[in-house]
Amino acid sequence: MPDPESVSVTRLPGVGSQIALRLEKLGIRSIADLLFHLPFRYEDRTRVVPIGAVLPGRKALVEGLIESAEILDRPRRTLILRIADGSGFLNLRFFHFNTAQRSALSSGNTLRFYGEVRSGYHGPEMIHPEYRSVAEGRNTDRDTELTPIYSLTEGIRQPLMRRLINRAVAWWKSAAGVSLPDWLPASISEAMGFPGLEEAVDLLHAPPAAISSEQLSAWTHPAQQRLIFEELIAHYLCLSEARLRGREKKAKVFRKQQSVIEAFLRGLPFQLTSAQGRVIDEIHADLASGHPMMRLVHGDVGSGKTVVAACSALAVLAESWQVAVMAPTELLAEQHFHNFGAWLAPLEFSVGFLSSSQTEKTRRETLQMVRDREIEIIVGTHALFQESVEFSRLGLVVIDEQHRFGVHQRLALRDKGLGQGCFPHQLVMTATPIPRTLAMLRFADLDISVIDELPPGRSPVTTSIIPSTRRGAVIERIAARAAQGRQAYWVCTLIDESEFLQCEAAEKTAEKLAEALPGLRVGLVHGRMTSSEKESVMHSFKEQRVDLLVATTVIEVGVDVPNADLMVIENPERLGLAQLHQLRGRVGRGSGGSFCLLLYQTPLSRQARERLSVLRETNDGFRIAEKDLELRGPGELLGTRQTGQIQFRLADLGRDRPLMEHAVAAAQRIQAEYPNHTEPLIRRWIGDASRYSDV
């Protein structure tokens, strides 16, 4: 029996080598790939709208007689039609046309046109509408199906994509013995109330006009939910299988070094919390397992993840193996470098730093010391995974704020430890609390540890929402805190993603605040400053030689100044809740009360007010993360899309949360009862991208 997944698209009429190459850019190689290339929205072309009733800004299907057709050569070659239906007239413009089209679009022909109506100089018009003829004597009853709209690539337009998919559907239905393999067990599908696979695919490519357009738009139609559910299952299976494969790989056994740990703990100026101790024990059990650790440590801002990583690294360092610590920004990497140095240097472990901004001489010397194992723990940015970095014996990779790195980057760093015949252990950390519903799917390849306890003495931050019209009162409050010997942050945000504009705005803000607060020492930190410049300002702030630090969101992570107890965030409505919570976490590190003032621009939308109110009501990062997921979706929570990261074709982790727990349970049942279904499901929905689940 032929399988559509193994039959090339070139078997379809009209698909030559050029079309096949273009389809491949969309990940379409087989007939099954075409069938699972589902519409992302639909257009209702079932009702012909009288031309006199069309509205600018709306799409409409009209039918009219071509009264005139002429070609203008200036300012550019354009075919202009005028059509009428007795209720009004409409102008149509075509900038690209050939001889056959010119013949079809000639005076006296009656056609149907679909497109967006615009207000033109000579009346309503459409630019490059889709069209088809209405044959004489033919019954012109309205169409009975909604028109699907597909994702495209260069050289493939909607009419061609629809024709190709219609041919794929026709081939599948007419070929003897051909069926779409349904890898979702019927008992699971029926329990969820879903239609069968073939019924769902058929309906979504050609939904009847009577179908609920609201359900289709919200992606809640049972046919859509059936396929979303299958994709969520495939994603979980992909990561879960990677986790199982990881347990089959070999890694160096690093046993807990109790005497070294006790010496480390004696040197700390604080005591670890019970949550930190529990997570350290979980990590040490992984390090001693003989298989590569793949563990995510996540906890709220200020919960002490960095010291957990340092304590965990002791087992590796004590065996004379190396540790790499990677952070997404130089500021955070420098903070880690200083912390690891302060904690580990007394134990006579050497700590080095590597970044792309170092001088060539310093960088060359550092690389040589890493190769010779004179540096045992190397801290850096993305510079760590470049080809020139060679480790003597890499035993542990620690990645902070791991979601900010692309999968290719994490693979490159991991692969640097393969030269010793075994895989390095990996510990990834994030200060963004991950909602349980999201963690179940997004991190199914990882063992997860949660630091759910803050160190003693950390006081909750009092958050206020203040309109920008009260800016003067906020500045007075900063002056009052400074008079008491306290310090403050002023964070600038911009809608524009240009780093240059963000830095320029921060510079202007610093100048204005310095004028308004002549008695205060104002510092400035932004992303375009050199590493040494940022380090100098931050050091001055930490040493209390700067009273007010003006910064972009570059200070989101990695800055620890206990004497700073006031933060002002301008335009907080432009940031996600998780990012605002991380920024707020820079204060509240001392023993007294701390404050965060959200200085918003009026008017504030209802949703923005609802979002900011969450910050005012709670300091619980997990509750905030749940709300961020609900209001803004997973993209804001986990960072932007990354090169190589597995992407969903249909599912949305924010929209489809109600399906997640059911999908995880179904995937686990498939692994246990239908193991032969696992690989086909992964291949159908993820394909080659499954390699990146091994990171």
ZAMARGU-4260 file (C-alpha; in steps of 0.2 Angstrom, whole numbers, plus 5000, padded with zeros to 4 digits):
<rodrens>
0) 5000/5000/5000 | 5008/5017/4995 | 5011/5029/5009 | 5008/5047/5005 | 5023/5051/5016
5) 5035/5041/5005 | 5028/5048/4988 | 5036/5063/4981 | 5026/5079/4976 | 5034/5077/4959
10) 5021/5063/4956 | 5008/5076/4955 | 5003/5085/4938 | 5012/5102/4937 | 5025/5099/4950
15) 5042/5099/4941 | 5059/5101/4948 | 5058/5120/4950 | 5041/5119/4959 | 5048/5105/4970
20) 5063/5116/4975 | 5051/5130/4980 | 5040/5118/4990 | 5055/5111/4999 | 5058/5128/5007
25) 5041/5126/5016 | 5047/5109/5021 | 5036/5100/5008 | 5044/5085/5000 | 5030/5072/5000
30) 5012/5072/4996 | 5008/5069/5014 | 5018/5085/5018 | 5006/5094/5006 | 4991/5087/5015
35) 4997/5093/5032 | 5001/5110/5025 | 4986/5117/5033 | 4978/5134/5031 | 4981/5147/5044
40) 4965/5156/5040 | 4950/5156/5028 | 4941/5169/5017 | 4923/5169/5014 | 4920/5170/4995
45) 4903/5161/4996 | 4893/5177/4994 | 4894/5189/4980 | 4893/5207/4986 | 4884/5221/4975
50) 4898/5233/4970 | 4888/5247/4977 | 4888/5239/4994 | 4907/5236/4995 | 4917/5245/5009
55) 4935/5252/5009 | 4946/5241/5020 | 4936/5225/5018 | 4938/5210/5006 | 4924/5206/4995
60) 4919/5195/4981 | 4911/5205/4967 | 4904/5200/4950 | 4904/5212/4935 | 4904/5216/4917
65) 4921/5223/4911 | 4916/5240/4903 | 4933/5245/4899 | 4951/5239/4899 | 4966/5249/4894
70) 4985/5249/4897 | 4994/5264/4903 | 5013/5265/4901 | 5016/5279/4914 | 5021/5280/4928
75) 5022/5261/4926 | 5014/5249/4914 | 4997/5245/4921 | 4981/5236/4916 | 4966/5246/4922
80) 4949/5239/4921 | 4932/5246/4925 | 4918/5234/4930 | 4900/5237/4934 | 4885/5226/4940
85) 4871/5239/4940 | 4873/5244/4958 | 4890/5253/4955 | 4907/5252/4947 | 4924/5247/4953
90) 4941/5250/4946 | 4954/5236/4945 | 4973/5238/4943 | 4985/5225/4937 | 5004/5229/4937
95) 5009/5211/4932 | 5000/5203/4917 | 5004/5192/4902 | 4995/5190/4885 | 4983/5177/4891
100) 4978/5187/4906 | 4976/5202/4895 | 4964/5192/4883 | 4954/5186/4898 | 4952/5203/4905
105) 4945/5211/4890 | 4929/5222/4888 | 4913/5212/4887 | 4918/5198/4899 | 4909/5195/4915
110) 4921/5189/4929 | 4921/5187/4948 | 4935/5196/4957 | 4940/5194/4975 | 4952/5207/4984
115) 4953/5221/4997 | 4943/5236/4992 | 4953/5253/4993 | 4948/5271/4991 | 4956/5276/4974
120) 4957/5293/4966 | 4943/5289/4954 | 4933/5279/4966 | 4933/5262/4974 | 4947/5250/4967
125) 4955/5233/4970 | 4974/5230/4967 | 4978/5213/4959 | 4962/5204/4964 | 4960/5186/4961
130) 4948/5182/4947 | 4939/5169/4938 | 4926/5169/4923 | 4908/5166/4924 | 4903/5156/4909
135) 4888/5161/4899 | 4872/5151/4903 | 4880/5144/4918 | 4871/5143/4934 | 4881/5156/4945
140) 4875/5149/4962 | 4887/5154/4976 | 4902/5143/4981 | 4899/5131/4995 | 4916/5131/5003
145) 4927/5144/5012 | 4943/5148/5003 | 4959/5142/5012 | 4974/5154/5014 | 4991/5145/5016
150) 5009/5150/5021 | 5019/5153/5005 | 5036/5155/4999 | 5044/5165/4984 | 5037/5158/4967
155) 5022/5150/4975 | 5006/5160/4976 | 4989/5156/4984 | 4980/5150/4968 | 4995/5138/4964
160) 4996/5131/4982 | 4977/5128/4982 | 4978/5118/4965 | 4993/5108/4972 | 4984/5104/4988
165) 4968/5099/4978 | 4978/5088/4967 | 4986/5080/4983 | 4969/5077/4990 | 4962/5070/4974
170) 4978/5058/4972 | 4975/5052/4990 | 4957/5049/4987 | 4958/5041/4970 | 4974/5030/4972
175) 4969/5012/4976 | 4973/5007/4993 | 4980/5024/4999 | 4976/5030/5016 | 4984/5043/5028
180) 4991/5033/5042 | 4982/5038/5058 | 4995/5036/5072 | 4984/5043/5086 | 4975/5027/5093
185) 4957/5028/5091 | 4953/5025/5109 | 4963/5042/5113 | 4955/5051/5099 | 4937/5046/5103
190) 4939/5049/5121 | 4944/5067/5117 | 4929/5069/5105 | 4940/5071/5089 | 4936/5066/5071
195) 4947/5054/5062 | 4963/5060/5054 | 4957/5059/5036 | 4940/5067/5040 | 4950/5082/5049
200) 4962/5085/5035 | 4949/5084/5022 | 4937/5096/5031 | 4951/5109/5035 | 4957/5110/5016
205) 4939/5113/5011 | 4927/5118/5025 | 4909/5120/5020 | 4902/5138/5021 | 4890/5133/5035
210) 4904/5129/5047 | 4907/5140/5062 | 4919/5153/5056 | 4921/5159/5074 | 4928/5141/5079
215) 4940/5141/5064 | 4946/5158/5068 | 4949/5154/5086 | 4957/5137/5081 | 4944/5128/5092
220) 4935/5118/5079 | 4936/5099/5083 | 4946/5095/5066 | 4959/5109/5071 | 4960/5103/5089
225) 4963/5085/5083 | 4978/5090/5073 | 4985/5102/5086 | 4983/5088/5099 | 4993/5076/5088
230) 5007/5090/5086 | 5008/5093/5104 | 5010/5074/5107 | 5023/5073/5094 | 5033/5087/5102
235) 5032/5079/5119 | 5037/5062/5112 | 5052/5070/5103 | 5059/5078/5118 | 5055/5063/5129
240) 5064/5051/5117 | 5079/5063/5117 | 5079/5062/5136 | 5078/5043/5135 | 5093/5043/5122
245) 5102/5054/5134 | 5101/5041/5148 | 5110/5028/5136 | 5125/5040/5133 | 5140/5039/5144
250) 5147/5053/5155 | 5161/5055/5167 | 5156/5050/5185 | 5158/5065/5197 | 5155/5060/5215
255) 5150/5072/5228 | 5166/5079/5237 | 5159/5083/5254 | 5175/5090/5262 | 5177/5102/5247
260) 5158/5107/5248 | 5160/5110/5267 | 5175/5122/5264 | 5165/5131/5251 | 5150/5133/5262
265) 5161/5140/5276 | 5168/5153/5265 | 5151/5160/5260 | 5144/5176/5269 | 5127/5168/5270
270) 5118/5151/5273 | 5110/5141/5259 | 5091/5139/5260 | 5084/5121/5261 | 5078/5123/5243
275) 5095/5126/5237 | 5102/5112/5247 | 5088/5100/5239 | 5093/5106/5222 | 5111/5103/5224
280) 5108/5086/5230 | 5098/5082/5214 | 5112/5089/5203 | 5125/5078/5212 | 5115/5063/5210
285) 5115/5067/5191 | 5133/5070/5191 | 5137/5053/5199 | 5125/5043/5187 | 5137/5040/5173
290) 5125/5048/5161 | 5125/5066/5154 | 5115/5077/5166 | 5101/5087/5157 | 5094/5097/5171
295) 5085/5114/5172 | 5085/5124/5188 | 5072/5138/5188 | 5067/5149/5202 | 5062/5167/5206
300) 5074/5182/5204 | 5085/5182/5219 | 5082/5163/5224 | 5101/5159/5223 | 5104/5149/5207
305) 5121/5155/5204 | 5128/5149/5220 | 5119/5132/5217 | 5129/5131/5201 | 5145/5135/5209
310) 5143/5122/5223 | 5138/5109/5210 | 5153/5113/5200 | 5165/5108/5214 | 5162/5089/5211
315) 5169/5092/5193 | 5183/5104/5198 | 5189/5092/5212 | 5192/5078/5198 | 5203/5091/5188
320) 5190/5093/5175 | 5184/5109/5168 | 5168/5119/5169 | 5161/5131/5156 | 5148/5144/5162
325) 5139/5154/5148 | 5128/5169/5150 | 5118/5179/5137 | 5126/5196/5141 | 5143/5203/5145
330) 5136/5211/5161 | 5129/5195/5167 | 5144/5185/5162 | 5155/5198/5172 | 5144/5196/5187
335) 5146/5177/5186 | 5165/5179/5184 | 5166/5190/5200 | 5155/5178/5210 | 5163/5162/5205
340) 5180/5170/5207 | 5176/5176/5225 | 5168/5159/5230 | 5181/5147/5221 | 5198/5156/5222
345) 5200/5153/5241 | 5198/5134/5236 | 5212/5137/5224 | 5202/5134/5208 | 5207/5146/5194
350) 5193/5156/5186 | 5194/5164/5168 | 5184/5176/5158 | 5181/5176/5139 | 5171/5188/5129
355) 5171/5195/5111 | 5176/5212/5117 | 5193/5207/5124 | 5209/5212/5116 | 5216/5200/5104
360) 5231/5197/5116 | 5220/5194/5131 | 5209/5183/5121 | 5224/5173/5114 | 5231/5170/5131
365) 5215/5165/5139 | 5212/5152/5125 | 5229/5145/5128 | 5226/5143/5147 | 5209/5135/5144
370) 5218/5122/5132 | 5231/5119/5145 | 5219/5117/5159 | 5227/5132/5168 | 5210/5139/5169
375) 5198/5127/5177 | 5182/5136/5176 | 5179/5148/5161 | 5165/5161/5161 | 5159/5170/5146
380) 5146/5175/5133 | 5142/5166/5116 | 5161/5168/5113 | 5163/5151/5122 | 5156/5140/5108
385) 5167/5148/5094 | 5179/5136/5085 | 5194/5143/5093 | 5189/5138/5110 | 5197/5121/5115
390) 5195/5113/5132 | 5207/5100/5139 | 5193/5091/5148 | 5176/5098/5148 | 5165/5090/5161
395) 5151/5102/5165 | 5142/5115/5155 | 5132/5128/5164 | 5120/5139/5154 | 5111/5154/5162
400) 5095/5161/5154 | 5096/5146/5143 | 5081/5152/5132 | 5091/5166/5125 | 5103/5155/5116
405) 5099/5147/5099 | 5099/5128/5099 | 5114/5128/5087 | 5124/5138/5100 | 5120/5125/5114
410) 5124/5111/5103 | 5141/5119/5098 | 5146/5121/5116 | 5141/5103/5121 | 5150/5096/5107
415) 5166/5103/5113 | 5166/5090/5127 | 5165/5075/5116 | 5184/5073/5113 | 5186/5063/5129
420) 5174/5049/5123 | 5159/5055/5134 | 5147/5069/5134 | 5148/5083/5146 | 5135/5086/5159
425) 5123/5101/5156 | 5115/5112/5169 | 5103/5126/5162 | 5096/5139/5173 | 5083/5153/5171
430) 5076/5166/5182 | 5060/5166/5173 | 5048/5155/5182 | 5040/5143/5170 | 5022/5139/5172
435) 5019/5120/5175 | 5008/5119/5160 | 5021/5126/5149 | 5036/5116/5157 | 5027/5100/5154
440) 5029/5101/5135 | 5043/5114/5132 | 5055/5105/5144 | 5050/5087/5142 | 5069/5083/5138
445) 5075/5090/5155 | 5074/5085/5173 | 5068/5100/5182 | 5073/5107/5199 | 5064/5122/5207
450) 5071/5134/5219 | 5055/5139/5227 | 5062/5148/5243 | 5070/5165/5244 | 5085/5168/5255
455) 5080/5175/5273 | 5080/5194/5274 | 5073/5197/5257 | 5058/5208/5259 | 5044/5209/5246
460) 5045/5224/5234 | 5030/5236/5235 | 5025/5240/5218 | 5015/5256/5213 | 5007/5261/5196
465) 5010/5279/5193 | 5005/5290/5177 | 5019/5299/5169 | 5010/5316/5173 | 5017/5313/5191
470) 5035/5312/5185 | 5040/5327/5196 | 5034/5318/5212 | 5044/5302/5207 | 5059/5313/5205
475) 5056/5321/5222 | 5055/5303/5230 | 5072/5298/5223 | 5079/5314/5231 | 5072/5309/5247
480) 5079/5291/5247 | 5096/5298/5242 | 5096/5309/5257 | 5094/5294/5267 | 5109/5286/5259
485) 5099/5274/5248 | 5102/5272/5229 | 5089/5270/5215 | 5088/5263/5197 | 5079/5272/5182
490) 5075/5260/5168 | 5071/5267/5151 | 5062/5256/5138 | 5057/5260/5120 | 5045/5252/5108
495) 5058/5253/5094 | 5070/5238/5095 | 5085/5248/5089 | 5098/5247/5102 | 5105/5264/5096
500) 5088/5273/5099 | 5086/5264/5116 | 5104/5270/5121 | 5100/5288/5115 | 5084/5289/5125
505) 5094/5283/5141 | 5107/5296/5138 | 5094/5310/5136 | 5085/5304/5152 | 5101/5304/5162
510) 5104/5322/5157 | 5087/5328/5162 | 5088/5318/5178 | 5105/5326/5182 | 5098/5343/5179
515) 5082/5339/5190 | 5093/5332/5204 | 5109/5342/5204 | 5115/5335/5221 | 5114/5317/5215
520) 5128/5308/5206 | 5119/5300/5191 | 5127/5285/5181 | 5122/5278/5164 | 5123/5260/5158
525) 5117/5254/5141 | 5121/5241/5128 | 5132/5251/5116 | 5145/5255/5130 | 5161/5244/5130
530) 5162/5231/5143 | 5175/5241/5153 | 5164/5256/5153 | 5149/5246/5160 | 5160/5238/5172
535) 5166/5254/5179 | 5149/5262/5181 | 5142/5246/5189 | 5157/5245/5201 | 5154/5264/5206
540) 5136/5260/5209 | 5140/5245/5219 | 5153/5255/5229 | 5139/5269/5232 | 5149/5282/5222
545) 5133/5283/5211 | 5116/5288/5218 | 5105/5285/5203 | 5108/5273/5189 | 5100/5276/5173
550) 5099/5260/5162 | 5091/5251/5148 | 5084/5234/5151 | 5102/5228/5150 | 5102/5227/5169
555) 5087/5215/5169 | 5099/5201/5175 | 5115/5200/5184 | 5116/5215/5195 | 5116/5214/5214
560) 5117/5230/5224 | 5108/5228/5241 | 5109/5247/5245 | 5098/5250/5230 | 5080/5249/5236
565) 5070/5260/5223 | 5067/5256/5205 | 5058/5267/5192 | 5053/5258/5176 | 5047/5270/5162
570) 5034/5264/5150 | 5031/5247/5158 | 5016/5244/5147 | 5029/5240/5133 | 5037/5225/5142
575) 5031/5208/5147 | 5026/5204/5165 | 5040/5191/5166 | 5053/5204/5161 | 5046/5217/5172
580) 5047/5205/5187 | 5065/5201/5183 | 5069/5220/5182 | 5060/5222/5199 | 5071/5209/5206
585) 5086/5220/5206 | 5079/5229/5221 | 5073/5220/5237 | 5090/5213/5240 | 5093/5222/5256
590) 5086/5221/5274 | 5074/5236/5273 | 5058/5239/5262 | 5060/5241/5243 | 5049/5250/5230
595) 5046/5248/5211 | 5037/5263/5203 | 5029/5259/5186 | 5028/5275/5177 | 5016/5273/5163
600) 5010/5284/5148 | 4992/5289/5148 | 4980/5283/5142 | 4983/5265/5148 | 4973/5251/5139
605) 4962/5240/5149 | 4973/5225/5146 | 4989/5235/5150 | 4981/5240/5167 | 4976/5222/5170
610) 4994/5216/5167 | 5002/5229/5178 | 4990/5226/5192 | 4996/5208/5193 | 5014/5216/5198
615) 5006/5227/5211 | 4996/5212/5219 | 5010/5199/5219 | 5028/5196/5220 | 5026/5177/5216
620) 5035/5174/5200 | 5026/5158/5196 | 5009/5167/5197 | 5016/5181/5186 | 5022/5169/5173
625) 5005/5161/5172 | 4997/5178/5169 | 5010/5182/5156 | 5007/5166/5147 | 4989/5169/5147
630) 4990/5187/5141 | 5005/5188/5130 | 5009/5170/5125 | 5024/5159/5127 | 5035/5169/5115
635) 5037/5183/5128 | 5040/5171/5142 | 5053/5161/5134 | 5062/5173/5122 | 5061/5176/5104
640) 5061/5162/5091 | 5079/5154/5090 | 5088/5147/5075 | 5086/5128/5076 | 5073/5128/5089
645) 5058/5116/5086 | 5044/5126/5080 | 5025/5122/5081 | 5016/5122/5064 | 4998/5123/5072
650) 4999/5123/5091 | 5001/5138/5101 | 5007/5135/5119 | 4997/5150/5125 | 4981/5147/5116
655) 4981/5128/5117 | 4984/5126/5136 | 4968/5116/5139 | 4975/5102/5128 | 4992/5101/5136
660) 4989/5090/5150 | 4979/5078/5140 | 4992/5078/5126 | 5006/5074/5139 | 4995/5059/5146
665) 4991/5053/5129 | 5010/5054/5124 | 5015/5044/5139 | 5002/5031/5135 | 5008/5030/5117
670) 5026/5027/5123 | 5020/5013/5135 | 5006/5004/5124 | 5010/5009/5106 | 5029/5012/5105
675) 5029/5009/5086 | 5018/5025/5084 | 5031/5036/5092 | 5044/5038/5077 | 5030/5041/5064
680) 5022/5055/5074 | 5038/5063/5077 | 5043/5062/5058 | 5026/5069/5053 | 5026/5084/5064
685) 5044/5088/5067 | 5055/5079/5054 | 5073/5084/5054 | 5071/5096/5068 | 5071/5082/5081
690) 5090/5083/5082 | 5089/5099/5091 | 5080/5090/5105 | 5096/5082/5110 | 5103/5098/5116
</rodrens>
